[in-house]
Amino acid sequence: MKKLTCEMCGSTDIIKKDGMYVCQTCGTKYSVEEAKKMMIEGTVDVSGSSVKIDNTAAIDNYYKMAESAYKSSNQKEAEDYCNKIIEIEPNNYKAWLLKGKAAGWQSTLANLRIGEAANCFEKAITNSPEEEVNKVKAEFLVEFSNLAEASMKISGQLLRGLPVRIELFEFCELHD
């Protein structure tokens, strides 16, 4: 006789409840039609199986939140959202580019993060689709130039003994 075997966990402990078949091990529910398709002879080995999870919606949401935080001058939050994206999708060039911007604008004279920003920009360029590479490079050059100029202005003011706002993002009027 054929056994009904759960596609998620491999259990054969499946019962019919309220018109649905429910795996008693993992709780997965199957319609009658799905259950009919799953009827197999013997056991199923799922140990070598892999499941691909579609995180597109989460990534899109995190990116929107990162952009919103960045535009609101909340660089730390923008960087945190970019890190969440990168944890899910390490080759997301948009997240690397925005993370580089956010990290760079969090620089202080005591903690310059320009090198970290440059590394992020490099990863953004490396992971960009071919048709986006030139756009990403151009954005990197503008951003890096603005960061360097802001750093120089602050350093110059510090040397002249003028009042200084140490945080680059708050200081630079050139940044969008």
N, C-alpha and C positions, 0 to 999 in steps of 0.2 A: 504494500500500500504506500502511496506517496505521502510524504510529510510536508507540512507547511513550515517553511523556514524563514525566519526574519532576515531581511536583506541588510539590516543595520548591525545586528549583533550575532547572527547565526543561531539564535535560540530556536527550538522547536516548540516552546511553551507558548502557544498562541491560542487564544480563545475568542469566540464570537461574542460580542457584547454590544447591544444597542445597534445592531445592523452593521457593525464594523468588526474587523478582526484586529485584536490588540495583543501585541507581544507582552507577555508578563514579565520579561526580563528588562527590556529597555523602554517600554511604553509606546513604541511606534504603532501607529494605526494604519490599517489597510482597508480599502473598499473591497467589496466582494469580487469585483473585476480584477483588482490588483492581486488579491489572494489566489485567484484561479491561475494567474500567470506565474505565481511563485511556487506552485505545487511541484515538488521535485522528489526524486527517489534518492534516499540516503541522506547524508549530511553535507553541509557546505562548509568549506574552509575559507574563512574571511581573514585569516591572519596576514596574508600578503596583499590584501586589498587596501586601496587608499581612497579617501573621499576628498573631493575638491570642493571647498566652500567658496561661494561667490561673495566677496567682501566689497564689491563695487559701491554699493549704497553707503556703507560705513566710510569708505575712503573718500567718496564725494562729500559726505557730510563733514568729516574731519577737515577736508581741504577748505570748504566754505567757512568753517569756524576759524581755521588758521588765517585765511585771508581777512576775515572780519576783524579778528584780533590785531592783525598787522596794521590794517588801515586805521584802527583805533589807537595805535601807538602802544599796544600791549604786546611787546616783542617776546616776552617770556611765554605767554600763553600761545602765541603763534608758533613758537619753537616747539612747545609741548605737543600741540596738535600735529605738527609735521613729524615729530618723533613717533607718534602713534601710527601715522600712515606708513612710515619707513619700517616699523616693526612688522606690519602686515605685508607691505610690498616694497622690499628693499631697493628696487630699481625705479621707483617713482621719481622721475626727474623734476616734476613740478614741486614736489615736497622738498627735495634737496635744494632747489633754487630758493624757495621761500625760507627754508631753514637757514640757509647761508645769509640771506638778508637779515633775518631776525637775530641771528647770532652776532653778526657784525654790528648792528645798531645797539646791541646790549654792551658793547665795549665801553670800558672806562680806561683812564690812563693807568690805573692800577691793574686792570685785567683786560688787556687788548685781546679781542677775539677775532681779529682780522685773519689770522692764519687758519683758524677753524672755519671762518666764512669762506675763505679761498678753497679749502678742502671740499666743502659742501658744493660750491660752484663747480668744481672739477667733476664731482660725481653727477651733478645735474647735466653737464655737457656730455659726459661719458654715456649716460643712460638716456639721453634725448633721442627721439626718433630722428632719422636723417633729415627729414624736412623741417625740423625744429632747431637743429644744432646752431645755425647762424643766428637765429632769434635769441636763443639762450645765451650765446656768447656775447651778443650785443648788450643784452640786459645785464649780464655779469660785469662787463666793462664799465657801464654807466654806474652801476651800484658800487663797484669797487672804487671807482674814481670819487664818488660822493663820500664814501667812508674815509678814504685817504685825505680828502680835503677837510672834512670835519675834524679828523684827528690832528691835522696840521694847525687848523685854526685854534683849537683848544690848547695845543702845545704852545703856540705863539702867545696866546693870552696869558697862559700860566707863566711864561718867561717874562712877560712885561708886568706881571703882578696885578693884572686886571681881575675883576671878579669872574670866576669861571663856573660854568655849569659842567660838571664832569661827564654826565651821561650824553653820549654822542647824539642819540636820536632826538633828545629834547633841544639840543643846541643847533643842529644843522637845519637851516631854512631851505636848503636845496632838495631835501628828501620829500618825495610824495607820500 
